[in-house]
Amino acid sequence: MKNTNRFISLLSDYGFKVTFTDETDTLFLRKSLTALIQSPFKIKEVEFLRNEFPGLTKEARGGVYDLSCQDENGNYFIVEMQLGHFKHFIQRAKFYAFHRFNTLVERGKYNFDNLTPIYCISFLAKNIYPESEQYYHFATLKNQVGEELDRQTVHIIVEIGKFDKAPQQIDNDLDKLIYIMKQSDTIKDNSQLPEFAEEDWIAEALKKVDKSKMTSEQRMWFEMSMAKKGSIIAMEREERQRQRTEGRAEGRAEGRAEGKKQNAIETAITMKKDGMSADKIAQYTGLSVEEIEQL
C-alpha cells in the first residue's frame, strides 16, 4: 500500500537537515533553540560551525556533531539526533560537551573567565530514563540538595517517545516543537494539522518536508538519504546475523540467506514508512514490487 502521509518525518536524516540545518532560513532553528534552553529572550542570529572535530591529542578521538552553531551572544549549541538505542549515549553527549569546553579554555589560554555557555541538546526517539516521567530534561551541575553550582555546560535531553500531549493541551513553543517532530509524518491532510502549525516557524518547517512541494532535486536527495539509511540498517543487521551464525558448521548458508531476506524486508518496511515508492525500494532491497506492496 502506498504511503499517503503528507510530510517527511523531522526525525529522519533528511527531515532534520532541511529544517534544522538550513543556513538560508534559520527561523525554525532559532525558535527551537530558544524554546529548548527556556530563554526569555529571542535568539536573533545563529552562525553554523564546523560539525566535525579532531581529537585534542594524537591519541584522542574526534567526532561529528549532527549540528553545531553559536548565537549572537556567544552561546554554543551542539544538537544530536538519536533514533535507536545507544548504550552509552549520555557518555557520548558529555564527551562532545567536554570537547567544546576544552576548546574554549584552550582559546582563552587557560583563562576561565568569561567562558560562554555550552548547550548540549539531544533528541531521542527512544527512552533512556524509564524511571523518570519527564520527557524534557534540563541538567546542570547541582549539589546533594538540588542547589545549582554551575550552568556553564547544560545538557538538554528530549525523550520524544514519552511525549503524549494532544494539540489542545499544548501552550508553549517547546511542546509545539516536540509535537511536530513526533507527529509530522502521521499527518495526511490539513484537517489533521494543529492550529499552531500556522505559526510562521512551524509552517516554514513543514513546507520543507511537504512531499507535494518537493522539487525533483529534493526528491532525489530524499531518496538517496533513504537508500543510504537503508543500506546502513541492512549492513548492521547483516553483521549481527553474521556474528550469531559464526562458528556454526551446518545450516550456515541457509541461515544467511534467510537473514538477508529478513533484513531486506525490515529495510523495505522502514523505507516504505518514509514514503519511498515500491519501485525504488525494490531496486535497493532486491525484493519484488509485489512483496513490498504486501508489507
LINCOR-V233854 format. One record per backbone hydrogen bond with DSSP energy under -1.0 kcal/mol. NH is the residue of the N-H (numbers start at 1). CO is the residue of the C=O. Records with the same first field share a line. If there is no record, write none. Layout:
NH=CO, CO
This chain:
6=187
8=209
12=9
16=12
17=13
18=14
19=15
20=16
21=17
25=22
30=26
31=27
32=28
33=29
34=30
35=31
36=32
37=33
39=34
47=70
49=68
53=63
63=53
65=51
67=79
69=77
70=47
71=75
74=71
76=117
77=69
78=119
79=67
80=121
82=123
89=86
92=88
93=89
94=90
95=91
96=92
97=93
98=94
99=95
100=96
101=97
102=98
103=99
104=100
105=101
106=102
107=103
108=104
109=106
110=105
118=152
119=76
120=154
121=78
122=156
123=80
124=158
125=82
132=129
137=157
139=155
141=150
143=147
146=143
149=141
150=141
154=118
155=139
156=120
157=137
158=122
159=135
160=124, 158
162=159
163=160
169=166
170=167
176=172
177=173
178=174
179=175
180=176
181=177
182=178
183=179
184=180
186=183
187=184
192=189
193=190
197=194
198=195
199=196
203=199
204=200
205=201
206=202
207=203
208=204
211=6
213=210
214=211
219=215
220=216
221=217
222=218
223=219
224=220
225=221
226=222
227=223
228=224
229=225
230=226
231=227
232=228
233=229
234=230
235=231
236=232
237=233
238=234
239=235
240=236
241=237
242=238
243=239
244=240
245=241
246=242
248=245
255=251
256=252
257=253
258=254
259=255
260=256
261=257
262=258
263=259
264=260
265=261
266=262
267=263
268=264
269=265
270=266
271=267
272=268
273=269
274=270
275=272
276=271
281=277
282=278
283=279
284=280
285=281
286=282
292=288
293=289
294=290
295=292
